[in-house]
């Protein structure tokens, strides 16, 4: 196993660039995953390289046995042992768990299925992560988002998905209206939670192909995207609350579809 003790090492510098700069992630096609649980979820074919501290005894990524770490032979994933100081320098968290990986991004060109979430300029990493985890749990077939959403490969979002991003298909669309129209042409009914909605969210039939639109935390759906909905719905709210958190609203809608389909 090759050992790294200097923060000036090219691979260490690469990790820092990938953590801090969206441009570096876009140009390289790589991102960083950190922590035992998250790293153990990475599909083997997506792993570029792994870094561990000398006393790391936790789980390794899928396909890598704990007693094989460090084998950088041909056909194997390179694993580097880094000092505790170097790992702390690399880490994007307050306390490192002793393992970090550079991962190859996966890009979907199209999604299949009959149950989707559409995200319009969602900005909060926590909301994005919660929606990914909930979508996986609810059996959603895919998530479509525009380029203005928070970077799915940023360290905060990667951690917030807790591994769901490795299993939930998602499409980052350069032309979200065109993608929505394509879905509609294939028989998908598109719903938007909207102030103009007159029917409650449980009054629609989601047993047919369905997509729910979720908008920006502060501004909601843009007029352009909202206009593409087949139907507006509203989630009833008591008290003086004006709106729900984006991830909470998405969860309410997804699980109403789950209830109906069950």
C-alpha positions in Angstrom: 0.0 0.0 0.0 1.4 3.4 -1.0 1.6 5.8 2.0 1.0 9.5 1.7 2.2 11.9 4.5 2.2 15.2 2.7 -0.7 17.5 1.9 1.2 18.5 -1.2 0.6 15.2 -2.9 -1.2 15.5 -6.2 -4.0 13.1 -5.1 -4.6 15.1 -1.9 -4.8 18.3 -3.9 -7.3 16.7 -6.2 -9.5 15.8 -3.3 -9.5 19.3 -2.0 -10.3 20.7 -5.5 -13.2 18.3 -5.9 -14.6 19.2 -2.5 -14.5 22.9 -3.0 -15.0 23.6 -6.7 -18.1 22.6 -8.7 -16.1 23.3 -11.8 -13.4 20.7 -10.9 -16.2 18.2 -10.4 -17.8 19.0 -13.7 -14.5 18.9 -15.7 -13.1 15.7 -14.1 -16.4 13.8 -13.8 -15.3 12.9 -10.2 -16.6 13.7 -6.8 -15.7 12.8 -3.2 -17.6 10.5 -0.8 -16.5 10.4 2.9 -17.3 8.2 5.9 -17.7 4.5 6.5 -21.4 4.2 5.7 -21.3 6.3 2.6 -18.1 4.7 1.2 -19.5 1.2 1.8 -22.4 2.1 -0.5 -20.3 3.0 -3.6 -20.7 0.6 -6.5 -17.3 -0.9 -7.1 -17.1 0.1 -10.8 -17.5 3.8 -9.8 -14.6 3.9 -7.4 -11.5 5.8 -8.6 -9.3 5.6 -5.5 -9.7 5.2 -1.7 -7.8 6.8 1.2 -7.7 5.3 4.7 -5.9 6.1 7.9 -3.4 3.6 9.4 -5.8 2.4 12.1 -9.0 2.3 10.0 -10.9 -1.0 10.8 -14.3 -0.2 9.3 -16.2 -1.3 6.2 -14.6 -0.9 2.7 -16.6 0.0 -0.5 -18.6 -2.8 -2.1 -16.4 -5.4 -3.7 -13.4 -4.6 -1.6 -12.8 -6.9 1.3 -11.3 -5.4 4.4 -8.2 -7.6 4.2 -7.6 -6.5 0.6 -7.4 -2.8 1.1 -4.2 -1.4 -0.2 -4.0 -3.7 -3.2 -3.2 -1.4 -6.1 -2.4 -4.2 -8.6 -3.8 -4.1 -12.1 -7.5 -4.4 -12.1 -7.8 -3.4 -8.5 -8.9 0.0 -7.0 -5.9 1.9 -5.7 -6.0 2.4 -1.9 -3.7 4.9 -0.2 -2.8 5.0 3.5 -2.7 8.6 4.7 -1.6 10.0 8.0 -4.3 11.2 10.4 -3.1 14.8 9.8 -3.5 14.4 6.0 -7.0 12.8 6.4 -8.1 15.7 8.6 -6.8 18.1 5.9 -8.7 16.2 3.2 -11.9 15.8 5.3 -14.9 18.1 4.7 -16.4 17.1 8.0 -15.4 18.2 11.6 -14.3 14.7 12.5 -13.1 12.3 9.9 -14.1 8.6 10.1 -10.8 7.5 8.6 -12.0 6.7 5.0 -12.6 8.8 1.9 -13.0 8.0 -1.7 -12.9 9.7 -5.1 -15.8 8.5 -7.1 -16.7 8.5 -10.8 -20.0 10.4 -11.5 -22.8 8.5 -13.1 -24.9 10.3 -15.7 -28.3 9.1 -16.9 -29.4 10.0 -20.4 -33.0 9.0 -19.9 -35.2 7.6 -17.1 -37.8 4.9 -17.3 -40.8 4.0 -15.2 -44.1 5.6 -14.1 -43.3 7.5 -10.9 -41.1 10.6 -10.9 -40.1 13.7 -9.0 -39.3 16.9 -10.8 -37.1 19.5 -9.0 -37.0 23.1 -10.1 -34.1 25.1 -8.7 -34.0 23.3 -5.4 -31.1 24.9 -3.4 -30.8 23.4 0.0 -28.5 20.3 0.4 -30.5 18.9 3.2 -33.7 19.1 1.2 -32.1 17.4 -1.8 -30.7 14.6 0.3 -34.0 14.0 2.1 -35.9 13.9 -1.2 -33.4 11.3 -2.6 -33.7 9.1 0.5 -37.5 9.4 0.6 -37.8 8.8 -3.2 -35.9 5.6 -2.8 -38.0 4.5 0.1 -41.3 5.4 -1.7 -40.3 3.5 -4.9 -39.9 6.5 -7.1 -38.4 5.5 -10.5 -36.3 8.7 -11.0 -35.6 12.3 -10.2 -35.4 15.0 -12.8 -33.8 18.3 -12.0 -32.6 21.4 -13.8 -29.0 22.6 -13.8 -30.0 25.4 -11.4 -30.5 23.0 -8.5 -27.8 22.6 -5.9 -24.9 20.5 -7.2 -25.8 16.9 -6.5 -22.1 16.1 -6.3 -21.2 18.7 -3.6 -20.0 17.1 -0.4 -23.0 18.3 1.6 -25.5 16.9 -0.8 -23.5 13.6 -1.2 -23.6 13.1 2.6 -27.2 14.2 2.9 -28.3 11.4 0.4 -26.8 8.8 2.7 -26.0 6.6 -0.2 -29.4 6.9 -2.0 -27.7 8.8 -4.9 -25.9 5.6 -5.8 -29.3 3.8 -6.2 -31.8 6.4 -7.3 -31.7 7.2 -11.0 -31.5 11.0 -11.6 -31.3 13.2 -14.7 -29.8 16.7 -14.6 -31.6 18.4 -17.5 -30.2 21.3 -19.5 -33.8 22.0 -20.7 -36.3 21.1 -18.0 -39.4 22.3 -19.9 -38.4 20.1 -22.8 -37.9 17.1 -20.5 -41.3 17.7 -18.8 -43.0 17.8 -22.2 -41.2 14.6 -23.2 -42.6 12.9 -20.1 -46.1 14.2 -20.8 -45.9 12.9 -24.4 -45.3 9.4 -22.9 -48.4 9.6 -20.8 -47.1 10.9 -17.5 -49.5 13.2 -15.6 -47.6 16.1 -14.1 -48.8 17.6 -10.8 -47.8 20.8 -9.1 -48.5 22.0 -5.6 -49.7 25.5 -6.3 -51.7 28.4 -4.7 -54.1 28.1 -7.5 -54.8 24.5 -6.7 -58.5 23.9 -5.9 -58.4 20.1 -5.2 -56.6 18.5 -2.3 -53.7 16.3 -3.1 -55.5 13.1 -2.2 -58.3 13.9 -4.6 -56.2 12.9 -7.7 -55.5 9.5 -9.1 -51.8 8.6 -8.9 -52.1 5.0 -9.9 -51.4 6.0 -13.5 -47.9 7.4 -14.5 -47.3 10.3 -12.2 -44.7 13.1 -11.7 -44.7 15.6 -8.9 -43.1 19.1 -9.3 -41.2 20.5 -6.3 -39.9 24.1 -6.5 -37.4 26.4 -5.0 -37.5 26.8 -1.2 -38.1 30.5 -1.3 -39.9 31.1 -4.5 -41.6 27.9 -5.3 -42.0 26.8 -8.9 -41.1 29.2 -11.7 -44.0 30.4 -13.8 -42.6 28.6 -16.8 -42.4 25.3 -15.1 -45.7 25.6 -13.2 -47.5 26.3 -16.5 -46.5 22.9 -17.7 -48.4 21.0 -15.0 -51.4 19.1 -16.0 -53.1 19.8 -12.7 -52.5 22.1 -9.7 -53.1 20.6 -6.2 -52.9 21.9 -2.7 -51.8 20.2 0.5 -54.2 21.3 3.3 -52.6 23.2 6.2 -54.0 24.2 9.5 -53.0 27.2 11.6 -51.1 30.1 10.2 -48.4 28.2 8.3 -48.2 29.5 4.7 -46.1 26.7 3.2 -44.3 23.4 3.9 -40.7 22.7 3.6 -39.9 21.4 0.1 -38.7 18.0 1.2 -41.8 17.6 3.5 -44.1 18.6 0.7 -42.4 16.1 -1.6 -42.8 13.4 1.1 -46.5 14.0 1.6 -47.1 13.7 -2.2 -44.9 10.7 -2.7 -46.5 8.7 0.1 -50.0 9.6 -1.0 -49.1 7.9 -4.3 -47.7 5.0 -2.4 -50.9 4.7 -0.4 -53.0 4.7 -3.6 -50.8 2.3 -5.4 -50.8 -0.1 -2.5 
